[in-house]
Amino acid sequence: MNRFPRSRGASDASSGRHFAFTLVELLVVIGIIAILISILIPALANARNKANAIKCASNMRQLYIFNTMFAAENKGHLTRPNIIGDTNTDPIVDKLDCWSLQGGAQGVANFQSGALWRFIPGEQARRDIIFCPGDVGETTALGGSLQGVYENRNFSYSFNGFIADPGDTIWANNGIKKLGVPLSKAKRSADKIMIFEELGPNDAWCYPMDVGQNFAPRADDLFSGRHGPRKFLNATRALPGTPAWTAYRNNGRGNHVFFDGHVAQLTPGEIYDKPSLFGPLESDK
């Protein structure tokens, strides 16, 4: 006597009958699979976001190291943060600027002209190191470029504006292009940010607060919130005082490298509430 029951779906040779799953059973299985997928997808998305944040922090840390290597060869001076107009057609930019901009394009780096490129061989490596893998391609604040290619923005990071020499053209139209200030100028190196993860940067010069206006946030140099828990926070350039701005400044998170080389993930609000993190560099506060 066979003590084991026949499994569903098996043939009954003696009767010629076939057993199959019922519609209810199939619906139950489909429902279970749907529940599992709904649980797994957010977990996988979170894991991907964390991986992007880690890779982004690694990119920024490497940029810091390459800047210190440049400084070691240039009497301690850092590379010059580029601004709109510092293009690959200007030979002095190739010697001074971290990287140059392509023609008249905003947010589009040229990968052949730039003082840091000698430390980073290969165009693909250069592309990878200045672009956060979590960057969703936000447009620049100024609405594009003279060439109309703002949708091809290819870098995610910018440098503290106070790195620019006080006599540089960045600060005065009658100045000249100069190397950045010495690395040693940051008196409290562990408390001053050197490299920002910026939201849609149009150049590599970040001056996020108007010093003359009680450190009011500037619309074109906003900190990134792309590593926060709510992805939409980086989808728009919210204005101060709006609900979207409150969510962005309190919930968004971005990587930032300090002058001593450590990387920290901060909310925009943490920096706006403590402007000494930005500068001036020589301040002891």
C-alpha positions in Angstrom: 0.0 0.0 0.0 1.4 3.4 -1.0 1.5 5.5 2.2 2.5 8.7 0.4 -0.1 11.0 -1.2 0.2 12.0 -4.8 1.4 15.5 -5.3 -0.7 18.0 -7.3 0.1 18.1 -10.9 1.0 14.5 -11.1 -0.8 12.0 -13.4 -3.0 9.3 -11.9 -2.1 6.4 -14.2 -5.0 4.2 -13.0 -7.7 6.8 -13.5 -6.2 9.0 -16.3 -6.9 12.1 -14.2 -4.5 15.1 -13.8 -4.3 17.3 -10.7 -3.6 21.1 -11.2 -3.4 24.3 -9.1 -6.8 26.0 -8.6 -7.3 29.7 -9.6 -7.4 30.7 -5.9 -4.1 29.0 -5.3 -2.5 30.8 -8.2 -3.8 34.1 -7.1 -2.4 33.5 -3.6 1.0 32.7 -5.0 1.0 35.8 -7.2 -0.1 37.9 -4.2 2.8 36.6 -2.1 5.3 37.3 -4.9 3.9 40.8 -5.2 4.3 41.4 -1.5 7.9 40.1 -1.6 8.7 42.4 -4.5 7.2 45.5 -2.7 9.4 44.7 0.3 12.6 44.1 -1.7 12.4 47.0 -4.1 12.8 49.8 -1.4 15.5 47.8 0.2 17.4 47.4 -3.1 16.9 51.2 -3.8 18.2 52.1 -0.3 21.2 49.8 -0.9 21.9 51.5 -4.3 21.6 55.0 -2.8 24.0 54.1 0.0 26.5 52.7 -2.6 26.2 55.9 -4.6 26.8 58.0 -1.5 29.9 55.9 -0.7 31.3 56.2 -4.2 30.6 59.9 -4.2 32.5 60.4 -0.9 35.4 58.4 -2.4 35.4 60.6 -5.5 35.6 63.8 -3.3 38.3 62.4 -1.1 40.4 61.6 -4.2 39.9 65.2 -5.5 41.2 66.4 -2.1 44.3 64.2 -2.4 45.0 65.3 -5.9 44.7 69.0 -4.8 47.2 68.3 -2.0 49.6 66.8 -4.5 49.2 69.9 -6.7 49.9 72.1 -3.6 53.0 70.1 -2.8 54.4 71.1 -6.2 53.2 74.7 -6.0 54.5 76.1 -2.7 51.4 75.0 -0.9 48.9 76.7 -3.2 45.7 75.0 -4.2 44.2 74.9 -7.7 42.0 77.8 -8.7 38.3 77.1 -8.6 37.0 77.9 -12.1 34.1 80.2 -12.9 32.0 80.7 -16.0 34.3 82.1 -18.7 37.3 79.9 -17.6 37.3 77.9 -20.8 39.7 75.4 -22.4 40.6 78.1 -24.9 42.5 80.1 -22.2 46.0 78.6 -21.8 46.5 80.1 -18.3 43.4 78.2 -17.1 45.1 74.9 -18.0 47.9 75.7 -15.5 45.8 77.2 -12.7 42.3 75.9 -12.6 41.1 72.6 -11.2 39.6 72.0 -14.6 38.3 74.2 -17.4 34.9 74.6 -18.9 34.1 73.5 -22.4 33.7 76.6 -24.6 30.8 78.7 -23.2 29.0 75.8 -21.6 27.8 76.0 -18.0 28.5 72.9 -16.0 30.4 71.1 -18.7 34.0 70.3 -17.9 36.7 70.0 -20.5 38.8 66.8 -19.8 42.0 67.9 -21.6 42.5 71.3 -20.0 42.9 71.6 -16.3 45.6 71.6 -13.6 44.4 68.4 -11.9 44.3 66.2 -15.0 48.0 65.4 -14.9 47.3 63.4 -11.7 44.4 61.6 -13.3 45.3 59.6 -16.4 42.5 58.9 -19.0 39.4 60.8 -19.9 37.0 58.2 -18.5 38.7 58.3 -15.1 38.5 62.1 -15.1 34.8 61.9 -16.0 34.1 59.4 -13.2 35.9 61.2 -10.4 34.1 64.6 -10.8 30.6 63.1 -11.2 28.5 61.6 -8.4 26.8 58.3 -9.4 23.7 59.5 -7.6 23.5 62.7 -9.6 20.2 62.8 -11.5 21.3 65.5 -13.9 19.7 68.7 -12.4 20.0 71.7 -14.7 22.2 74.6 -13.6 20.7 77.5 -11.8 21.3 79.9 -14.7 19.3 77.9 -17.1 21.9 76.4 -19.4 24.7 77.7 -21.5 25.6 79.8 -24.5 25.9 76.5 -26.4 22.6 75.2 -25.2 24.1 72.0 -23.8 23.3 72.4 -20.1 21.5 69.1 -20.1 25.0 67.5 -20.6 26.4 68.8 -17.3 29.2 66.4 -16.3 30.4 67.4 -12.8 28.8 67.4 -9.4 31.4 69.1 -7.1 32.6 72.6 -6.5 35.3 74.2 -4.4 35.0 76.7 -1.5 35.0 80.2 -3.1 37.5 81.5 -0.5 40.2 79.3 -2.0 40.4 81.9 -4.8 43.1 84.5 -4.2 41.8 87.9 -3.0 43.3 89.6 -6.1 41.9 87.0 -8.6 39.5 88.0 -11.3 36.8 86.0 -9.5 36.6 88.8 -7.0 37.5 91.8 -9.2 37.2 92.4 -12.9 40.5 94.3 -12.9 42.4 91.4 -11.3 44.3 88.6 -12.9 43.9 84.8 -12.7 46.0 83.4 -9.9 46.6 80.1 -8.1 44.4 79.4 -5.2 45.4 80.4 -1.6 47.8 78.1 0.3 46.2 75.0 1.9 47.5 76.2 5.3 45.3 79.3 5.1 42.4 77.3 6.7 43.1 78.0 10.4 40.6 75.4 11.6 41.1 72.8 8.9 38.7 70.3 10.5 35.9 72.9 10.6 36.2 74.4 7.1 34.7 72.8 4.1 37.0 72.6 1.0 34.9 70.7 -1.5 31.1 70.8 -1.7 28.7 68.4 -3.3 26.6 71.0 -5.2 23.1 70.9 -6.7 23.6 71.4 -10.5 26.9 73.3 -10.4 27.5 75.7 -13.3 31.2 76.1 -12.4 33.6 74.8 -9.8 33.5 78.0 -7.6 31.0 77.7 -4.8 30.0 80.8 -2.8 26.7 79.7 -1.3 26.0 82.6 1.0 25.9 86.4 0.4 28.2 87.6 3.2 26.9 91.1 2.9 23.3 90.0 3.3 23.6 88.1 6.6 24.7 84.9 4.8 21.5 84.6 2.8 21.6 81.5 0.5 22.5 82.2 -3.1 20.1 80.7 -5.7 23.0 79.5 -8.0 25.2 77.7 -5.4 23.0 75.3 -3.4 24.2 72.3 -1.5 23.1 68.9 -2.8 20.5 66.9 -0.9 20.6 63.9 -3.2 21.7 61.4 -0.5 18.8 62.2 1.7 15.9 59.8 2.3 13.5 61.6 -0.1 14.8 61.6 -3.6 12.6 64.4 -4.8 14.3 66.9 -2.6 16.9 67.5 -5.3 14.4 67.7 -8.1 13.8 71.4 -7.9 15.5 74.6 -6.7 13.2 75.5 -3.8 13.0 79.0 -2.5 13.6 79.9 1.1 10.3 80.1 3.1 8.6 77.4 1.0 7.7 73.9 2.3 10.0 72.4 -0.3 12.9 74.5 0.9 12.2 73.4 4.5 12.2 69.7 3.5 15.4 70.2 1.3 17.4 72.0 4.0 16.4 69.6 6.8 16.1 66.2 5.1 18.5 66.4 2.1 22.1 65.1 2.6 25.3 65.7 0.7 29.0 64.8 1.0 31.5 67.5 1.9 35.3 67.4 2.2 37.0 69.5 4.9 40.4 71.1 4.7 41.9 68.3 6.9 40.8 65.7 4.4 37.9 64.1 6.2 34.5 63.6 4.5 31.2 64.3 6.2 27.6 63.9 5.1 25.6 67.0 6.1 22.2 68.4 5.6 22.0 71.8 3.8 20.6 73.2 7.0 23.6 72.2 9.1 25.8 74.4 6.9 23.4 77.3 6.5 23.0 77.4 10.3 26.7 77.4 10.8 28.3 79.6 8.0 31.7 79.4 9.7 31.9 75.9 8.0 32.2 77.8 4.8 34.5 80.7 5.6 36.4 83.0 5.8 39.2 80.5 5.9 41.5 82.5 8.1 38.8 82.8 10.8 39.4 81.0 14.1 35.7 80.5 14.5 
